Every structure is written in structure tokens, then in C-alpha cells.
Amino acid sequence: MSLYLLCFLLFCIGLYGVLRKRNIVKIIVGLGIMEYAMNLFFVLLGYRTHGRSPIEASNQQILNMVDPVPQALVLTSIVIGLAVTALFISIAIRIYEKYGTFDITKIKKLKG
């Protein structure tokens, strides 16, 4: 149970970074922290204490196997998250080239 609370704490740290920071780079880092917290949560959902790999053999009983579905979802989520993060970083670079700052309050004031 404490691991789930730590995942929630990590998610809250990322959410704080997204909502309270004014620097675009810090917002992107906060989004990454939130994504990793969710990935960790999904892996913890499939974890079993003293579990074994989900490979079925003829001489083994199906007892206490680790659920492979959350692991597959997390692998897909990591790839999609990497692409989204690269897109965010490229947009941040273009904003910096145009406005010369990463501060969103200054960008809102500028026209053009």
C-alpha cells in the first residue's frame, strides 16, 4: 500500500511542476514525472509477491503469475511518451527562437 502512496506523491510532484512553474522546460519535466508515476503505478498493479514469469510449461501449475498486460501497456506508454516529449521539446525550442524566453508569462505579453 505504501508503494501506491509513493506513486501518488510522485504524481503530485509532477502535477505541482505543471501547474505552478512558469518555465516551459520545467513544465515539460513535470509532465515527464507524471508520466513515470503512472507507468510505475501500472507496473505495481501487475506485480505479485514471489510471482513468476507468465510462461506456461507443461510441468508447471499456473499459480501466482505476474500479469503481463500492464507491462505491455507500460512499454507502449514509454514509446508514446518519448515521442510526445520530443514534440514538446521541439515546440519549446521554436518558442525560444521566436520570443527569446521560456517564461510563459512574458510570452503571453508579447504580440507577434
C-alpha positions as CSV (number, residue, x, y, z in Angstrom):
1,M,0.0,0.0,0.0
2,S,2.9,2.4,0.7
3,L,4.2,2.0,-2.8
4,Y,0.9,3.2,-4.2
5,L,1.1,6.3,-1.9
6,L,4.6,6.9,-3.2
7,C,3.3,6.8,-6.8
8,F,0.6,9.2,-5.8
9,L,3.2,11.5,-4.2
10,L,5.4,11.3,-7.3
11,F,2.4,12.2,-9.5
12,C,1.6,15.1,-7.2
13,I,5.1,16.4,-7.5
14,G,4.8,16.4,-11.3
15,L,1.4,18.0,-11.1
16,Y,2.8,20.8,-9.0
17,G,5.5,21.3,-11.6
18,V,3.0,21.6,-14.4
19,L,0.6,23.9,-12.5
20,R,2.9,26.2,-10.6
21,K,6.0,26.6,-12.7
22,R,6.2,29.3,-15.4
23,N,9.2,28.0,-17.3
24,I,8.3,25.8,-20.3
25,V,11.2,23.4,-19.7
26,K,10.1,22.8,-16.0
27,I,6.6,22.2,-17.2
28,I,7.9,19.5,-19.6
29,V,9.9,17.9,-16.8
30,G,6.8,17.9,-14.6
31,L,4.8,16.1,-17.4
32,G,7.6,13.5,-17.6
33,I,7.5,13.0,-13.9
34,M,3.7,12.5,-14.0
35,E,4.1,10.0,-16.9
36,Y,6.7,8.0,-15.0
37,A,4.5,7.9,-11.9
38,M,1.6,6.5,-13.9
39,N,3.9,3.9,-15.5
40,L,5.2,2.8,-12.1
41,F,1.6,2.6,-10.9
42,F,0.6,0.3,-13.8
43,V,3.6,-2.0,-13.2
44,L,2.8,-2.2,-9.5
45,L,-0.8,-3.3,-10.4
46,G,0.6,-6.3,-12.2
47,Y,3.2,-7.2,-9.6
48,R,2.8,-10.3,-7.4
49,T,4.9,-11.1,-4.3
50,H,7.0,-14.2,-5.1
51,G,5.5,-14.3,-8.5
52,R,6.9,-16.0,-11.5
53,S,7.1,-15.1,-15.2
54,P,4.0,-15.8,-17.2
55,I,5.5,-18.5,-19.3
56,E,3.3,-21.6,-19.3
57,A,5.1,-25.0,-19.4
58,S,3.5,-28.5,-19.3
59,N,5.0,-29.4,-16.0
60,Q,4.1,-26.2,-14.1
61,Q,1.0,-25.1,-12.3
62,I,-0.5,-21.7,-13.0
63,L,-0.1,-20.2,-9.6
64,N,1.0,-16.7,-8.6
65,M,2.0,-15.5,-12.1
66,V,2.8,-11.9,-12.8
67,D,0.2,-10.2,-15.0
68,P,2.0,-9.3,-18.3
69,V,-0.7,-6.9,-19.6
70,P,0.3,-3.9,-17.5
71,Q,3.9,-4.5,-18.6
72,A,2.9,-4.4,-22.2
73,L,0.9,-1.3,-21.7
74,V,3.8,0.5,-20.0
75,L,6.2,-0.4,-22.8
76,T,3.7,1.2,-25.3
77,S,3.3,4.2,-23.0
78,I,7.1,4.7,-22.8
79,V,7.4,4.8,-26.6
80,I,4.4,7.2,-26.9
81,G,5.7,9.4,-24.0
82,L,9.1,9.7,-25.7
83,A,7.5,10.9,-28.9
84,V,5.3,13.4,-27.1
85,T,8.3,14.7,-25.0
86,A,10.3,15.1,-28.2
87,L,7.4,17.1,-29.7
88,F,7.1,19.3,-26.6
89,I,10.9,20.0,-26.6
90,S,10.8,20.9,-30.3
91,I,7.9,23.3,-29.7
92,A,9.8,24.8,-26.7
93,I,12.9,25.4,-28.9
94,R,10.8,27.1,-31.6
95,I,9.1,29.3,-28.9
96,Y,12.6,30.2,-27.6
97,E,13.8,31.1,-31.1
98,K,10.8,33.3,-31.7
99,Y,10.4,35.0,-28.3
100,G,13.9,34.6,-26.7
101,T,12.4,33.3,-23.4
102,F,11.0,30.2,-21.8
103,D,8.8,32.2,-19.4
104,I,5.1,31.8,-20.3
105,T,4.1,35.0,-18.6
106,K,6.4,37.0,-20.8
107,I,5.3,35.1,-23.9
108,K,1.7,35.9,-23.2
109,K,2.5,39.7,-23.0
110,L,4.4,39.6,-26.4
111,K,2.5,40.1,-29.6
112,G,3.5,38.5,-32.9
